[in-house]
Amino acid sequence: MIRTTLRPYQSEAVAAARPHSGFALFPEQRTGKCLISLAIVDERKPEVLIILCPKKALKTWDEQIDLHLVNDWDCEIYIITYQEPVKNIELRKQWYKETLKWQKDGVDMMIIGDEIHFIKKPGAAQSRFARTLAKRCKSKLALSGTPIDKGFEQYWAIYDFINKGEIFGTYGQFKEDHCIYEMHERRDKRQYPVLTGYRDEEEIMRLVHEYSYRVTFNEARKAMGKQPVKIRRKKVWFDLTRKSRHIYNELEKDLETTIDGLTVGVPLPVTLAQKLQQVCGGFLLHQERIPGERKRKRSVIPVGTEKLDKLMALLSGFGEEKAVICCRFTHEIEAIAEQFEAFHWTYKIISGKHEWDMEFDVDFVILQVRSGLGFDLAEANTYVLYSWDHSHITFEQARFRIMNMEHTVWVNYYFLMARDTIEGDYYEAIAKKKDFSDRVLDRYRKEKAQEREGTARKGARRIRKTRAIFA
């Protein structure tokens, strides 16, 4: 039994999932996907429920089950992480053996894949593990507010999870039917394929929406009779000093620079963007080989304080307003914390090393961008992005932490960026990926709804006209 009353859009999502044994829930963050999925569980009443989720969501699922679900049909519930069975081979074998036994014994199993974008790479071990368990279950649910960020091929594993091979076929079939490749040549003359486009995009999007439910945060608020949240975004630019600019340019051009007599190089061109972003943040990470040892000595080389100074000036104008500061690198978090202590500002850190205690009883929270899952920071209305990576999914997951369906009226997002650097490219990359995600998940859905509404209006006019003739 569900002890919590569903909101209108949540009831709509449950109704949309009802005809399907496998279904995807793509409501935007903070709209209550856990409650929707537990309501579906309550309707189907499986004998065994398996919940796959990221490590940071374990506590959230425990709390949500206790809060919303009355297990009045004696269901066995297991909550496991995507990562643990992959790292622990014996545990993985045990799950394969147990689920196969349940399947042979006719046990009614249901599986929920939370943050299902964790399995979007078909060949990854956690993707194969999740899809193997799912094919043995009678009912499947896939949950994510941000299912993809690059291309249509990322949908394949998600839809293979909810309906093994029946929607897009095998991965090979999907690539053959929908992906366009061009052959490129390496320096050693070997050929390799590069994805350049897609065929039948309309058909892909039709199938995506046929087996999923999507609602945005502001659409959900409208359904509740509330005004949309006002979102303000502002780019906060600053200039690198002459020293920082010289280091940045030298590293970008030569993949190597010298700071205070120490030479720092970029071992691989693919890591250059990360090194350039570090310079913008005022430091460089350097790893030295230690003779006779496999591990390298890691050191932090100071470059400048331009971004940190800009952050402190920005925060000083907030008064008593609480804020979340989002960072990519551990050293940035430590540098900001040191400044906060010097200013006697209170703060908490959320990162791989620091757990969130669920109490926003400080001036600021410093959040590592990839730790932005499964908790509420909505006491703050301001979010400062000190640094971030290229992942649209990570970015969206982190920025929604300050949104609350009931109470949030407005939010401010500040993007700290060094002028004429890689940080502008990172911003544009995120915007481009968001545009693709919006096109697939939202614009297509809204266009089809408008088409249906237009057809309904034409039908109504024809009925009225017919009635007038026979009146």
N, C-alpha and C positions, 0 to 999 in steps of 0.2 A: 504494500500500500504506500502511496505517496502522501506524505503529511503536509506538503507545501503546495499552495495554490499556484498553478501555472499562469504566467502572463499570456496575453492573447497570441503573440507571435510564437511562444513556446508550445502552446496547444496546436498551432498551425504546423509547427515542425514535427510534432508527434504524429499528426494526421498524415503528413506527407510521407513519413517513414513507414506507416502501417502496412501498405501493400507489398513492401519489399523485404526479402530476407536479408539482403545486404544494402546498406544505405550510408551516405556520407552527410554529415552535418557540418556546414561551413559558416555558421553565424560568426560575425566579427567578435573579437575579444570583448569580455565583460558583459556578454548577453546571456550567460547562464547555460553553456553547453552541457555542463555536468548534470544539471537538473533535467534538461530535455532528455538526455540519454538514460537517466535513471527512471524517468517516466516511461520510456519505451521498454526498459527492462521490466518494470512493474507490469506492463501489459503482456509481455511475452512469458514472464515467469520461468526462466530457464532453471534447470537443476544445478548447473555450474556456470558461473560468470567469471570470465578472465578479463582483467583490465590491464592493458599495456600502456605505460606512460613514461615520461622522463623522470629521472630520479627526484627532481625538485617538485614534482607534482604528486608524489606518494602521500604526503601529509594532507594535501588538498583533497584527494579522493577519499581518504579516511574520514575527514571532516564532513565532506559533502554527503557521503553515504549515511553517516550518523544523523546529519541534519535533515535529510529529505526522505530517506527510504526506510520503511518498516518491512523487514524481511519476514513476512508472515507466511511464506511458502517453503521455508527452510532451504534456501539456496546457498550453495557453497561459493564464496566469493574469494578470488585470488587477485591481488594487485602486484604486478611485477614490472620491472623497468625494462626498457628496450636493451639497455647496455649489459645488465648483469648476466643473462643467459649467453650472451656473445662472449664475454670474458671468461665465464665458467663453463667449460665444455661438459662437465658432468651434470650440471644443472640443466643445460640445454638438452642433453640426452634424456634426462629424467622427464622433462616436459614433453618431448616427442613421444616417449614411451607411454606416459600417463594419458595424454590426449588421444593417442591411437587406441588405447584400451577402452577409454570412455566412448569413443566413436563406435567401436565394435560391439560394445554393450548397449548401444542405443541411448546413451545419456544425452539429454537435451543441453547442448553447450551454446553459450553466447560469448562473443568476444568484442571488446571495445578497444579501439586503437586511438588513444588520446594523443594530440599533437602529431597527427598521422604523417605530417611532412618529414618526420624522422625516418620514414622508410622510402622516401621518394627515389632513392638510387637503387634500381632493381638488383644490382649485383652485390650490394652491401650485406654483411652477415646479419645485421638486425632486420633488414628488409626481408631477407629469405626466411628468417625465424618467424617473424610476424605473419607472413603469408602462408607458411606451412601450418601454423596453428589455426589460422582463419579458415582454411579449406576444410578442416575437420569439424567446424562449428556450424550449427544450424542457422544462427543469426549473427550478423556482423554489423558493427557501427564504426565508422571512421570519423574522427573529430579534428577539426582544425579551423581556426579563423584565417590562417594564411597557408593554404595548401601548396601553392607553387610560387616561384619568383623568377623563373627563367624562361621555360618553354613548355609546350603541351606534353612533351615526353615525360615530364615529371608526374603527370596524372596516371600513367600506366600502372605503377606499383600500387597506388592508392586504390584504384578501381579493381585491380587484381586481388587486393585484400578483401574487398567487400563482395566480389562476385567472380571467383576464379575463372579467368579466360573467357567469360561470357559477354563482356562489354566491348573490350578492345582486342580480344584474342591474346595470343602470346606476344611477348615484347618484340620478337622478330616480325610478326605480322603487323604490329602497330607501326614499326619503323618503315616497313615496306609500303603500307597503305597510306601513311600520313607524313613521313619525314622526307625531306629533300636534302641530298648530300652532294657536295662537290669534293673532288679529289685534290688534295694539296700535296706538295712535295717537300720533304725535309732536305736538309743540307747534304745528307748522305744518299739522296736520290730516292729514298723510300717514299711510297705513297701512303697517305692516310686521309680518311674521310672527315669532312667538316660539315656540320649541320648548318644549312643556309636558309631553310624555310619549311613550310608545311603545306600539305594538300588537304582539301576538305575541312578547313577550319570550322566552317558552320556546322558540319556534322559532329565534329569533336565537341564543340560547345553544347550542341543539342543533347548529346549523350551525358556530358558532365552534369547538366541541369536536370536531366530526366531521373538521375539516381542521387540527387542531392537536394539539400535545402540551404538557402543562404538568406541572411538578413544582416544589414549593416547596423552599427551602433545607433546611428541617428534614426534609421527606419524603425528600430525597436522602440526608441523613445517616443516617436510619433504614434506608434501603435498603443502606447501607454497613455497617450494624451499629453505628453510633455513636449516642450520646445527642443529642437535640435541643439546640441552643444556647439557653442561658438569656438572655433579653432583658429588661433592666430599663429602664424609662423614667421619668424624673423631671422634673417642671416646677420650675424654679428661678425664683421670683418675686422682683422687686425693685420699689421704689417710685420714681417720678420725683420730683425735687426740686420745690419750689414754682415755680421759674423754668421748668423744663422742662414742668411740667404746664400752666402758663399759656400757653406757646408752643403746646403740643399742642392745648389746648382752643380757642385762638383760631384756629389753622389749620383745625381740624376744623369750626368753626362758620362762619367768615368766608372761608375759602380764602385767607387772608392773615394775616401776622403781622409784627411789627417787632422786630428783635433788634439791640441796640446802635445804634439809629438807622437801620438798613438794613431796608427793607421787602422781604419775601420772599413771593411769591404762588404760587398753584397755577394755572397757565394753563388746565388742563383738569380737571374733576371726577374723571375716570378715573385721574388720576395722584395723587389725594389720598392713597390708601392707602400708596403708596410714600413720599411725603413724611412721613406720620405715622410710618412705620416708621423713617425716618431720624432723626426726633426721639428715638425710643426708644433709638436707637444713639448719641445724643449729638452729632448734627451735622445740618446742612441743606445740601444742594447748591443753589447759586444761580447762575443764568445771566443775565448782563447783555448787553443789545444794545450793539454797538460801532458808532458812526455810520459809515456808508459801507461796512460789511462784512457779509457774510452770516453769518459765524460769531459765536457769542456768547462772551463772557468767562465762564469757569466758575470759581467760587470755593467754598470750603468754609467754612461758618460754624459754629464750635463752639457747642454748646448745653449739654452737661453730660457728666459722666463716670460716671454711675450704673451703666450696663451694663458698662463696662470695669472698674470697681472690683469689681463682683460677679464678673466672670470671673476676675480675678486672685486674689480670695479663694477662689474655687472651685478653681482650679488649684493654689494653694498647699497645699491639703490632699491632693493626689494623691501626694505623695512623689516617687519616681523613676518613677512610672507614665507611660508614653507616652500621648499623646492627640492627637486630630484636632479642630481648631476650624474649624467651617464658617461662612462669612460670605457675605452677598449683595453687599455694596458694597465697592469698592476702598478707600475711605477707612477703613473699619473694619479691613481687613487691615493697612493702614499704621499705624493707631493701636495695634493689638495688637502688631505687630512692634516698634514703638518701646518699648512697655512691656516686652516680652521682653528687649530689649537692655539696658534699665535694670536688670532683675533678673538679667542674665547667663544667661538661659535660651537654649538653642540651638533653632533653628527653621528650617523651610523653607516656602516658599510655592508653592502650585499655583494658577495662575490663567491668564487669557488671555495675560499677559505673562511668566509664569514656568513653565517646563516641569519636569516631575518626572523626576529622574534615577534613579528606582527604588531609591534607598538611603534607608532610614529610620534614619539614623545621628544623629538629633537628639532633643531632648526632645519637641518638638511640630511638627505639620504644620498650617499654616493653609491651608484649602482654600476656594476660591471655589465656591459651590454649583453653578454651571453648568459647572464644570470637572471634575465628579466622574465621569469616564468612563475605563474601560480600564486601570486600574492597581490595585496591591495595597498597602493600608495596614494589613494585618492584624497587624502588630507592635504595634498599639495595640488595646486593648480598650475604650477610652473615646472617645466622640464627643460633643462639645459643639456644639450648634446655637446659634450666636451670633445669626444672623439667616438667614432663608430666604424664598423666594417662595411663591406660591400653587400652584405646579405639583407635583402628587403624583409625576409621573414623574421630574422633576429631583431631588426629595427622596429617592425610593427609590434612584435611581442613585447618589447621593452617599453615602447612609448605609451602603450595602452594601460600601463600600471597606474597612471594617475586618473584614469577615467572611471566614473561610478555611475551606473544606470539611474540611481535614484537622486543623487545630490549634485552631480557636476553640472555646472551651467556654462562655464567657459574654461579654456585651457590655453596656455601660452607655451610655444616651443621655440627655444633659441638655439641656433646652430652656430657654434664658434668655429670660424674658418680663417686660416691664413690666406691672404690674398695671393693669387697667381701660383697656387700650389695644387697638389694632388687632392686636397680636401674638397675643392670645388668639383672635381671629377667624381669623388665618392658621393657627393650630394646628388649630382646628376644621374649617377648609376642607380641610386635608390629610387629617384623620381621616375626613371624609365621603367624599372621593374614594377613599381607600384602601378604605373599606367597600364602595363600589360596585364597585371593581376586584376585591376579594375575592369578592363575591357572584357575579360573572360567571365569574371564572377558577377559583375554588377551591370555594366552597360548592356551586355547581351540580354540579361534577364529583364531589365527594364524596357528594352526595345520590344521584346516579345510580349510583355505585359501590355504595352501601349497598343501593339497590333491587335491583341485579343480584345482590348477595351474598344478600339475603333470598330472592329467587326461586330461587337455586341451592340454598339450605338447604331450602326447601319441596320442591324436586324430589328432593333426597336423601332426605328423610323419606318421600316417596311411594314411592320405590324400595325403601326398607327395609321399609315396610309391605307392599308387593306381595310381596317375598321371604318375609315372615313368613307370608302367606296360603298361598303355594305350598310352604312348607317341610313 
